[in-house]
Amino acid sequence: MPSRTAGSIGSGAIEIVPVTTAADRDAFIRVPFAIYAPDDKWIPPLIVERREHFNPRKNPYFEHAEAALWIARRAGRDVGRISAQVCALHRQHHGADRGQFGFIEAIDDAEVFAALFDAAEAWLRARGTSVVDGPFNFSINDEMGLLVDGLDTPPSLMMGHAKPYYPARVEALGYAKVKDVFAYDYHTSAEQPRAAAVIAAKVRRAKDTGELGIRPIRKARLDEDLEIILDIFNDAWHDNWGFVPWTANEIRALGTVMKMLVKEEYVAIAHWRGEPAAFAVTLPNINDWIADLHGRLLPFGWAKLLWRLMARPPRSVRLPLMGVRKVHQGTAVGAALSMGVIDTLRVYHMSRGTDHAELSWILEDNMPMRRMIEVLGGRAYKTYRIYRKALQA
């Protein structure tokens, strides 16, 4: 798509610039740095990691999806950005007319937002899209949703931040809420309520009888365990809102991250009567370690990050993935499996001095999981919103 001008706002016209080169991608990555400069709750991402995320040769998302990126520029200054994407797997599960937007960041200016969304929507229309959801950066299995509540605390690993004016600017362009998801804050040392103790007792009995077994992931047999996680996840989540299956290459990419960042005990796999039935994955909240690196690993960022990785356990962790096979969902066995993997990870992290965990994200209408987290003492402290708009032909 050629560069174009969209509207005049006093200090100059808004130019929408398509991202076509590596230098453009770097500029796209850096747009939020200026927007959030006064916001001490925003955590600058590591630029080297973002480069890989946007690189079609490095990110397995692009094996089944197509995306375009734009920067809004005014008077030589980058003042906003947006992506548009269509995913074959998403369309397969939710309709051939579906598309998404993502990575929305912009100054507080209605015309900048309008110009960015105009470019994204035109690209999506040209690819047969009549319903657009977002933000997704790029997928529901990546960072997703617009933060609408909880801006007073920093984001956890792979969770977004936002400016207070973002929701109003997006809604003014015809986007309406389709779904909220929650992030729960969970203190590992919190006293367990009586209801949790009752479920925990059932878990212990199931372990004693040999019906329930819970073990860590095995790095020596990582490919085998990743296959188990992939199989359980795609079965457990298949009927959930917005579901897109993980692919084998995407789960291998997660495995690469786990090899570098976590000990085996960060992952719990549960077997029921000898069959893999549930899992939960935690990751160190590296945002606690990179906040002062300003996105840079050079010249001294590598040394700081490696020292922090090696010197002490993380202050907090995030539980981004969990699944219980569908056959057990809504049953006493399913409750025991959920409690078993969560409590196994809680005990491990608490023993190392980790203070709290974020359990995210949880669909607003996933009441069984929400009730279990709240029984365990978790508190919903951030709300992320997914928007939808029907595009006119």
N, C-alpha and C positions, 0 to 999 in steps of 0.2 A: 504494500500500500504506500503510495507516495506521501511525502510530508504535505501537510496542509495547514491552513490558518483557520481558526475558529473563534471569532469574536474578539472585540477590543475591550480592554478593561482599564483604560486610563494610562497605565504605565507601559502599554504595548500589547500587541496581538499575541494570542496563544497559538503556538505551533505544536502540532502533534507529530512526533518523530518516531517512526517505526524502528525497532531495535533489530539491526541486521549484522552487526559485527561484534567481536569480543570487547572492543572498546565501548560500544553501545551498551553491552550487557553490564560492564563495570559501572557505567553511568546510571543504569537502571537500579543496580544494587545499592548505589550510594544515595539515591533520592531521599530515603527516610532519614539519613544522617542529619540533614539540614532541618527537616520538618520537626524532628524530635530533639533538636539540640537543647532546648530549655527544659526538657522533661527528664528528670532523674530516675523515673521508673522504667523508661525504655532501655532495653539491653541491645547494644549494637551487635549484629550477627557477625560471625567470622567470615570475612570476605572470601577466603579460599574455599570455605564450605559452600557458600552461596554460588560461587562460580561453577562448582560441580553440579549443583541442583539445577541450574539453568542450562547446562551443557547437554544437548541431546545425545552425545556420545558417552556420557557418564551416568545419566539418570535413566533407569529402566522404565520410568513412566512414559517416555517418548517412544517406546516400542509399541504402544497401543493408543497413542494420543498425538494430537497436533496442537500447537500453541503459538500465539503471537504476543509480542510485548510492545508497549508504546511509552514514550516519555512526553510529558507536557513541558514545553519550554517557553519562557517569556523573557524577552530582553536579554537573551543569553544565559538565563538562569533556569535550572531544572526545578519545576514547581509541582510535579506530580507524576504518577505512573499508574499503569494498569496492565493486566493480561487478559486474554480471552483464550479459551481452549475447548476443544471437543475431544472426548475420550471414547474410543470404540467400546470399551468394556462398560462404561457408564451408559452409553446409548443402548447397548445390548440388554441391560437390566431395567432401564427407566424410560426408554423411548428414543426413536431415531431422530427426534426433533430437539433433543436436549443439548444445551451448551452451558458453559460456566465462565464467570469472570473471577479474577483474583489479584492479589498483590496491590490492592488499591491503597495509595498514599497520595495526599495532596495538601496544599495549603488551603486555608479556609476561604475559598473563593468558588462561588456557584458556577461560574463559567469554566473554570478549570475542570471541575468535576463533570460538567456537562460535555465538554469537549472530549475528555477521556472516555466516558461511557459511550459517546456517539461513535468513536472509532471502534471500540470493542464490539458494540452491537452491530455495526455495519459488517464487520468481519464475520461475526456469528451468523448473521442473516445469509451471507453468501455461502455458508456451509449448511444451509437447511435448518437453522435453529429458529424455533418459535417460542421456546421457553428457556430462560436463562436463570441460573442460580449462582449464588456466591456470597462472600468470597471463599474460594478454594485456591490454595497455593502449592501445588496445582490440583491436588486430589483430596477427597474426603479422608484418605489415608495419610495425608500430609497435614500441615498447618491449615486450619479452616475456621470460618466464622469471623464475624466482626465483633470485637469486644464492646459491649454496651453497658456492662456493669462490672465494677472491680478495677477501675483504672488507677486506683490509689495504691496498688501493689505491683511489683515487677512481674512480668510473665515468666512462666516456667519454660523449660526446654521444649522447643517446637510448638509453642503456643504464642499467639499474637498479642500485640498491644495496639492501641488506637488513640486518636485524638477525640476529645469530647464532641466535636462538631460532626464527626463522620456519619453517625446514624441519620441525622437530619439532612445532610447533603445527599446521601444515597436515597433516602425515602422521597426527597423532593423530585427525583428523577423517575418515579413510578415504581420503585421497588418496595415490596411489602414483606414482612416476616413470614417465612414458611416453617421455620423450626428454630428453637433455642437449644443449646447444649450448655451443660454446666461443668465447671471445674470445682472439685472438692478439695478442701484443705484438711489434712488428716494428721494429727500429732501422734507419732508412733508410741509415745510413752503415756498417752491418755488412759485413764482408768477405763477398763472395759465394762460397759453396762451389763445388767443381768441378762438381758435378751441375748447379747453376744456370748456370754458365758454358757448359756444353755446350748447354743449351736456349737460352740467349741467343744463341749462335752460330747456331743454326738460325733464330731469329727474324731475325737480321741478314741471313742468306742469303735468307730469304723476302721481306724488304723490298727487297733488292737486285734480285731478279727481278721485283718488282712484284706478286707474288701477295698480299703482306700490306701493308696500309696502316693507319697509326694516326694519328688526328688528335684534337684537342681538340673539345669541344662549341662550337657557334657561337651566341653570344647573339643575333646578328642573324637567325638562322634557328632560334631555340630551339624553337618548336612542332614543326618538322620533326624536329629531333634528339630531342626528347622522345618523339615517335611511334616513332622507331627504338628507343630505350631500352625503351619499353613493350612493343613487339613482341618484342624479344629476351628481355626478362625473363620475360614470360608463356610463351614457348616453352621457355626454358632451365629454368625452375623447375617446370613443370607437373606433373611426376611426383614432386617432392620431398615429403617428409613435411610435412603441415600447409599445403600450398600454398593461397594465396588470391590470385587475380589482382589486379594493380593495375588500377584503372579510369583512364579518360582524365582525369577531374577530379582524381584523387589524384596522378597524375604531373604535372599542371599545378601542383598545390599545391607539389610538390617543386621544380618549375621556379621558382616564386616565391621559394622559399628560396635556390635557387642564384643567382638574379639578385642577391640582396642580399648573399650571403656569400662567393661564390667567383669566382675568375677562370676563364676558359674552360679553362685547363690543368688544373683540378681533375678534369676528366672526360676519359676516353679512350674513343674509339669505334674499333673495329678493323673493317676490311673485308677479306674474303678473296675474291680474284679479283673484286673490284668490288662484292661484296654485303656489307651490314652483317652482322657475324657475332659480335661480342662487345663488351662495354663494361665499364667500371668507373667508379664515382663515389666521390670523396673529398669530405669536408666538414671544415672546421676544427673542432677540438674546442673549441667555445666554452665548455665547462666550465672550461677553463683560465682564461678571461677573466671568468666570472661568479661564481666561488666566493665572492668577498668582497662581492657585491651583495646577498646575503640575499634574493634573489627580487625585489628592488625596482629599478625603473628611475628612480624619482623619489625625491628631487629631483635627485640627481647621477649616478644610475646610467647614464642615457643617454649623458652626456658621457664617462664612463669607458669604456663599452663601445665607443662610436664611436671614441674615441682608440685603444683597443687593436686594433680592427678595421683602422684605417688606418695605425697607426704601424709595425707589424712583422708578419711572417708568424707563423702560429701555431706554438707549440712542438710540438704534436702534431696529427695529423689522424685521422679515422676513415674507413675504407672500408666503408660499410654496404651497398652494392649492387654486384653484379658478375654477369655472365651470359655464357655461351657457348652459341650455338645448339645444340640437341639433336643435330643431324646431325653436329656436330664433337666432341661429348663422348666421351671415351675414346679419342681418336685423337691422332696426332702433331700434326695441325693444331690440335686443341683445346688441346693443351699449349702450342703456340706462341702461340695467341691469348691464353690466360690469362697466360702469362709476358709477352707483349708489352704488354698493357694495364697490368699491375701494375708492370712495370719502367719503363714510360713515366712513370707517376705517381711512382714512387720517385725517378727521376732529377730530375724537376721539383721535387719537394718538398725533396730533399736540396740542390739548387742554391740554394734560398731559405733554408736553415738550419733547416728543420723537423727535429726530432730523431728522432721515432719516430711510428709509426702503429699504430692498432688495427684489425685485420681482424676484423670481427664482424658477425653471428654465423655460426658454421660448425656444421652438424649433426654430431653425434658419429660417425655412420656415413657421412659424406661423405669417404671415405678418399682419393679422388683429390685433392680440394682440400686436405685436411689435409696429405697428403704433399708437395704442391707448396709450401705455405706453410712447412712445416718444412724442406724443401730450401733455401728462400730464407733460412732463419735465424729464422723466426717461432717464438714460444714461447707455448703455451696457458697463459694466466695467470688466466683467470676461467672459471668454469663456471656456467651458468644452467640451471635445471631446469624442465621443464614437467610438471605433474602431471595425473592423470586420476582420475575417480571415476565409477562407475556409480550413478545415482540410483535409489532405490527408489520405486516408484509410490505 
